Amino acid sequence: MKTIPGHTGRARALPLWSLAPFVACVLLGLPALPLTAQTVGPQAEVDSNAGDSVAGAAPRVQSFKLSRDVQEAFAQLQDRWLLLNSALLQGDASLAKSAVDDLIGNFNNMGFDSAPELSLALAARGVEAARQGDDGGAELAFGLAVPLDENGSAVHFGRGRADWGDGQYFSAMGHLARGYRLAFVDPGLRRLAVRNGVIWLMLTLLISAGVFIALQFATKGALLLKDLRQRLPVHPFLGGGAVIALLCLPVLLPSGWLWLGLVWAVLLWSYVSQSERWVLAVCIVLLGAVPTGFNLLAGSLPVALSAEGRLLDGLELGRFDGRLVERLSALERERADDPAVIHLIADAHERFGQDDIARPYYRQVVDAEPLNGAALNNLGVFHARRKERVAAIEFLQSAADLDVSAATAGYNLSRLYDQLLEFGNSQRYLRVARESSAASVEEWEGQGLATVSLFGGFERIPEIRKSLAKERRAEIDWVECGQPLVLAITILLLAIVLQWLGFGSTGGWRVVESGKSSFGLWARRILPGLQSAEAGDGGRAFAAIVVPIGICTWMATGLFGYALPWTLEPGRAVVVGVSLVFLVIFFSVRAVAR
């Protein structure tokens, strides 16, 4: 067994209370992390009348113009929604189904595939009906919610709640599992979930680093305190208590929990084994890298949390949003010089059937991007519909020369030349279209379409999202964010230099002999990493710490990071329940194995 030069007797471990200052500092410092829970989208509890505001036809203040026909379409949506609510109150299933069919028809005419907010409102109504014992009304509401958002999670979450309330636990768990699976169809939610996963990982590593340093202090701190009492001008009457108080002084500094861990790590550097020293170096870097990561995350608000992000996600998935026009107006005002945004606005007008309003937007896109085939094609379609054949041919021929729009523009030119009885040109451009995309041409011919528009603006949604994210990254103060990491690396170098200069114990370390530990037998069995820390096995000690801390931080997922728009999911109950089960399994295995 190796001994430490200059010391006699066994290496006495500190009592359990010696961990209290560091643990308290970690717990008190967690609320000061720069990233707190933020809410996006609907909450877990949704009022069953939420759809009343969703189907409101006219947005408040807007720059996105609506034609009279589109305004009437929005008004019809509101009327059908009110009719649906009335039918549900009366229990008239046939009238309610007819109202839903009309709503779906209106959405499809506008180019949308689903209406998640209306589906959510009906699912919430179904949950409320189930609570009141109205099983027929609940089943009717859930059944009507499905066609409004066939791939949505709200119905499954709602059915899960209703089944749980009825005591059908296995059925409820099945619906909840399907709800979680379908919820991740939303790309914005997936990105937020990944971001929350990064936050969880950083938080787990940060706390694990702090607890590892605390364990080193608890198992090797007696020798450190003895050295400090000999070197510091401390009155003998005060003893080790004064030294411990001095060691806790860093907590009074700004970000004191970080300073406390760094100071303890430096002082313990010469008193630990070589494997523990490697892990201690990683912990020092983590104490700086994790706050730097939090600063970066807090400084760049995710696009998915913004109104623009929710708009882009909805358009990408073909989901109707009650604030669609309002958000389109805001996006147009804020990014009026971005060709990709102008192209998206033009496509939105085209999808609403407002090609006369879309034309000047497409003109702006072509002026900024002369080789934009989709915009050229749609300008040609606009003139073709108004029998302005010279202008139509000019734009469509320009689009047909570009690979991205050759099939669509060639098909449109073929139909236009058919009308002009120029069958040679018609067949020539039809061959161009088929060479580019024979399957698309066959589909268009089967539908008997006279003209085909290209929605290239919607295809540029990822480009717009990246542009928004780039702007947010540009707002980050990299120097300020990187200060904790630079500080940690400096502290690590300081620890190495102090060891080289002979500070503390440089001759080695000593294993705490089995049976001579100040910790009780059950404490050594239950407390993760304690026995490995006494034996000087740094890797095993850290690995034993990370697992339970990871489970505990996962249990607190809702307290840190971003609140995900699960809608009718059961909140944190599932996460907490699963986490507790894993904790019980983990500590039970430890108790039995040792």
N, C-alpha and C positions, 0 to 999 in steps of 0.2 A: 504494500500500500504506500502511495506517495504521500509525503508530508510537506508542509509549507515551512520553509526556513524562517527562523525567528519566532516560531510559535510552538508551544508545547501543549500537550493534552489533545483531547479529541475535538473535532470541529463541531461545535454545538450549534444546532439550528435555532432560529428565533421562534418564539411562540406564534400561534395563529394570529393574535391581535396585531402583529407587525405588518400584516397585509392590509389592515383596515385603511390607513391613510391613502395608499395608492388606489385601492378599489373605490374609495369614496371620491377621490379626485376624478377617476374615470367616469363614474356615474354622474357626477356633477358637471363634468365637461361635455358629456354627450349632447345635452340640449343646446350647447353653443355651436354645434356643427353648422356650417353655412348652408345646409340643405335640409329643409323641413318638408313635411308632407304638403303636397299641392294637389288640388282637385281639378280634374278635367272631366267634362261630360256629365251625364246623369249620376246621381248618387244612388247608394244602395236602396234607400227608401224613396220611392217615387209616388207622387200623388196619382190616384187613378184618373184624375181629370187633367193630367198633364197634356194630353193631346189637344185640349181646347185651344191652347196657344200655338200649337204646332201647325194646325191647319189654317190659321189666320192667313188670309190671302195676301194682303198688301203689307210689305215691310214698312218700317217707319221712315227713315231718311235714306235716300238712295241716290246714286248717280247711274246705276244700272237701269236703263230705260225698259219699260214694259209696254208693249202694244196693247190696244184695247182687248184683242182676242186673248192674250195671255192673262191680262187682269181678270177677264171673265172666267178663264180656266181656274185661276186661284180662288175666285169667288165660289165656283162650283165645288172646289175641294172643301171649302169651309161649310158649304151647305150639306154636302154628303157626310161630312164628319158629324155635324149636328144631328142629321137624320139617323146616323148610326148610333149615337148616344141615346137618342130618343127610343129607337127600336130596342136597345139593350134594357132600358128602364122598363119598357113594356113587355119584355120577354118575347118579342116577335122575331124569331130566328130567320124567317124567310126575308123579311124587310131588312134585317141587319146584314144578311149575306148579300142582298142586292146592293146595299150601300157600299159594302166593301168591294164588290166587283166594279162598281162605278169608280171608286177611288183608285183601284189598280189600273183601270183603263185610262184615267186622267194622268196618272204618273207615267204610264208607258208612253202616252202621247207626248209627254214632255221629255222623253228619253231616259227615264229613270226606271230601275228595276225593282226597287224596294223603298219602304218608308219605315226605317227602324224606330223613329220616335212614336209614330202611331201604333206600331206593333207593341212597343214598350208600354204605352198607355193602356192598351187592351189587356196586356199581360198583368199589369198592376191591378186593373179592375178585376181580373180573374182571381188574383191572390186575395183581394178584399172580399170577393164573393165567397171564396172558400172559407175564410175566417168566420164569415157570418153563417156558415152551414148551407149556403145555396150552391150545391154541387152542380146543378143544371146550369145556373148562370155562370159559374166558373168555367165549366167545360165549353160553353158557348163562346165566352170571351177568349179563352185560349185557342179554340178552333179558328176564330176569326182573325186572331193575331198572326197565325202562321203564314197565310198567303201574302200578308203585307211585308213580311221579311222572312222568307223561307229559310235562309241560312243564318238567321239571327239567333242570339243566345238568350234573349229576354224571355221567350216562351218557356224554354227549358228551365231557366232559373226560377221562373214563376211557378211552373208545375212542381219543381223540386220543393219550393216552400210550401205549396199546398199539400203535397204528399207527406211532407215531414209533419205538418200540423195534424194530419189525419193518422199519424202513426205508421205510415207506409215508408219505413226508413230505407229499405233497399231500393225501392222505386225512386225515392227522392235522391239517393246518391247517384243512381244511374242518370237521372235528368241533370244533376249538377255536373257530372263528368262530361256529358254532351254539351252542356252550356259553356263550360270552360274551353272545350275544344273549339267550338264555333266562335267564341269570343275572339280568339287569336286570328280569325280571318281578317280582322281589322288591322291594316299595316301600322297605323298610328299606335294602336294598343301594343302591338308586338315590339315596336321600337321603345315604348315606355317600359315595357316589361324587361327588355334587355338592359335598359338603363338602370332600372331598379335592381337587376341582378348584379350589375357592376357595383352599385352602392352597397348592396348586401355583402359582396365579397370584400370590398375595402373596409367596411365596418368590422367584419369578422376578423380580418387580419390585424386591424388597428387594436382591437380589444385583446386579441390573442397575444400581440406583441407586449402590451402593457401587463397582462397577467403573467407572461413568461418572465419579464423583468421582476415582477413582484415575487414570483417563486424563487428566483435567484437570490433576491434579498432575504427571503425567509429562510433559505437553506445555507447561504454563505455569508449572510450579513453580520453574524456574530464577530467574525474575524475583521471585517471592515470596521465595525463599531469600535473594536478594541484598538485598531490602528489609529482611528480618528481621535479617540480619547487620549491617546498618547501624544498625538501631534497637534491637537487643537488646545488652546488655552481655556479649558473647561474646568470649573470648580469641581473637585471630587464629590462634593455633596450632591451636585446635580446629576452626576453619573450619566448613564446612557440615555436617559430621557431627554437631556438637553441636546445630545448629538442627533437623536432621532428628530427632534423639533427643528434643528438646523437643516437636516436632510429634507424636511417637508416645506421649507421656506420657498422653494421654486413655485409652489402652487399659488402663491400670492401674485406672481407675475401674470401679465396677459397671456392667455393660452397656457395657464399654469399646469394643466394636466399633461401637456406635451413636454414642457420644461422638466417636470418632475421625472418622467420616464427617461428623458435623455440624461439628466444628471445622475440618476441611479445607475443607468447603464454604463456610463463612463467610470463611476467609482467602483463598480463591480467587475470591470473588465479584467483586472489582474487576479481575481479570486475565483475564476471559473475555469472549467476544463477547456481543452482545445475545441471539442465539438460544440460546447455551449458558447464559446467565443464566436464561432461561425454563425450560430443562430442569433446571438446577441447583435452581431453586425447587421444581419438582416432586419432585426427588430428596430434598430436605430434608424435604418433607411426607411422602414415602414412608417415610423413615427413622423417622418417628414414627407414621404411620398403620398400617404393617404390624405392628409390635410390639403396637399397640393391638388390631388385629384378631386376632392370635394370643392375646392375653390374653382377649379376649371368647370365642374358640372354646374355649380351655382352661377358662374359667370356666363354660361351659354344656355339660356332657356331653350328646352327642346322645341323644335318646330311643331311637334305633335300637340304641345300644350296651347299653342296660339290659335286664334280664330282662323288664320290663314291655313294652318295645318289641318284643322278639322274640316275646313272647306275642301282642301285638296284631297284628303282621304275620302270624303263623301263622293266627290266627283269621280275619283278613280274607281270607286266601287259601284257607281251608279245609284247612290243612296240619296233620297230626297231629304233635305234639311229644312226645317221651318224658318231658319235664318239664312237661307241660301242667297237670296237676292241682296240682303243686307251685307253679307260677307263678301259677295262678289263686288259690291259697290266699294267696300272698304279696300279690297285688294286692288281695284282699278285706281282708286285715288292715291294709294300709297306707292304704287309701282307703275305709274303711267308711262314711264320711259323704258320699260322692260318689254322687248318684243315677244318673249315667251308668254308673259301675262296678257298682253294685248291679243295674242293669238288665242289664248284660253278664253278671254272674254268674247271674242268673235265667235268661237265655237259654241259658247253657251247661248248666245243669241240665235245662232243657226239651229241649235237643238230645240230651242223654244219656238222655231218657225218664224223668227224675226230676221229674215235674210236682208231686208232693207236696212235694218239697224246694223247688221253684222258687216255689210259691205265696206263702210269707211274704216272699220277696224282691220279688215283683211287688207285694205289698201295701205294702211300704216305698216302692216307686217311686211308686205311686198316692198315698200319703200326702204325699210330697214334691212330686209333680207330678200334680195331680188331672186334668189334661187330656192325660195320656199315653195316647193311643189304643191303642198296641201292648200296654202292660201291662194296660189295661182289657180288651182283647180276650182276652188269654191267661188272665186270671182268669175271664172268662166261659166259656172253653173248659174250664178246670179243673172248674168246677161242672157244666157240661153233661156231661162224661164221668162224673160221679158222680151223675147224675140229679137234681142239686140245681137244678131248673129255675127257681125264683123268683130265686135269686141269679144264675144264669147270664143270665137275661133282663135283669136290672138292669145288670150289667156290660156286656153286649153292646150294649144300647140306648145306653148312655153312649158306647161306642166308635163306634157307627154314626153318631152325631151329629157326629163329627169327620172331616174330609176324609181325614186320613192313614190312617185305619183303616176307612173306610166300606165299602169293597169286602169286606174280610175279615169284619168284624163282621156286615155285612148277609147275607153268605153263611151264616155260622154261625147267625144268627137264623132264616134261611129253613129250614135243616135242622132246627133245634130246634122250630119251629112245625109242621113236617111231622110230627114225632114226636107232637106234641100234637093233631094232626088239625085245626089251625087254618090251613086252606089260604089263607084271605084274607090273613092276616098273613104267611104264608110267601111268597106271590107279591109282596106289597108290598115286603118286605125284599130279595127276589131282584131286583126292579127297581132298588132302591137300589144293590145290589152291582154290577149290570150297568152302570148309569149311571156308576159310579165307575171300573170296570175290567172291561169285557166280556171281554177276552182272558183275564184271570186266572180269572174265573168259569167260562168255557168249559173251561179247563184243569183246574180243580178238579172240575167235573162229569164230565169225561172220566175222571179218576182215581177217581171215586166217593168222594171224601173226605167224611166226616161232620163233621169239624171242621178248621179251619185255624188254625194259630198264626202269630203275627207275631214275627219276631226283630228287633225294633227296637233291642235292646241292641247287637247286632253292627253295626247301622248307625251307632251312636254311637261307634265306634272312633276315627274322626278327631277327634271332640270330646274323647275321653279323651287322645289323643296330644297335642293342642294344650294341654290342661290340664297335662300332665306337662312339656311344653316351657316353658310359662309359669312353672311353679314353678322350673325350672332357671334361667331368665333372672332370676327374682327374687333368686337367690343371688349374682348378679354384683355386684361392687363397682365401680360405674361410674366413681367418682372415681379409683381406683387404675388401672383399665384405661385410662383416658383420659389419664393423665399423659404417656406418650411423645408423643402427638399434640400436646398443649398445649406441651410442651417444643420440639418441632420447629417449630411455628408461631412461638414466641417467638424461636428461633434465626434463622428466616427474617427476621423483623422486625429483629433485631439486625444481620444482614448488610446490609439495606437502609439502616439508620441509619448504619452504619459507612461505607458508600459515600458517603452524603450528607455525612458529616463529613470526607471526603477521605482515608480510610484506604487505603493501597495505591495502585495505579495506577488513576486515574479518567479518564484521557484517552483510553482506547481499548484496543485489543488489537492483536496483530501475528500475522499468519499465518507459520507456519514454512515457509520457502521450500522448494520441491521441490529435492532434491539436497543440502540443507543439514541435513537431519534427522539426529539422532543415532541414529535407529533404522535398521536395515538394510532393504534393499529387500524382502526376503522377510518380515521382521517386519511391515512396513507392509501387505503384501499379505494376510498370514494373520491377523494380530490384528484382530478385528472392531472397527470404530469408531476405530482409531488414526489413519488418514489423515484422516478427517472431523474428529477432534478437533484435529489440527494445522491444518486449514483453518478452524476455528472454526464448523463446521456442527453445532450441537448436536443438532438433530432427527435427522439421518442417523446421527450417532455413536451416539445412544441406540438407534435402531432396529436398527443393526447389532449392538449388544450383546445386545438382548433375545432375538433368535432363537436363537443357540447356547446361551445360558444357560437359556432355556426348555426346550430339548431335554435339556440336562444335568440340570436339576431333575426333568424327567419321568422320566429314567432312574433317579433316586433316589426314585421315588414310594414304595417300600416302607419308606424310612427315616423319612419324615415323614408325619404324618396318621394315618389309621386303616387297619388291615389289613382288607381286605374278605374276606368269607366265600366265596371262590371254590371251596372244597372241593378238587377234584382238578385244578385248573388248574395249569399248569406254572410257577407262581411268577413271579418277575420276569424270567425268561429272555426271554419274548416282548417285554416292554417294553424291556429293555436292548438286545436285538438290533435292534429297529426304531429305537430312538434312535441307536444307533451308525451305522446305515445313513444316517439323515438327517444326522448330523454329517459323515460322509464326503462326502455330496452337497453340503452347504453349503460346506465348506472347499474342495472341488474346484472348485465354481463360482466361488468368490472368487479362487482361484489362477489360473484360466483367464481370467476376465473382466478381471483387472487386469494 
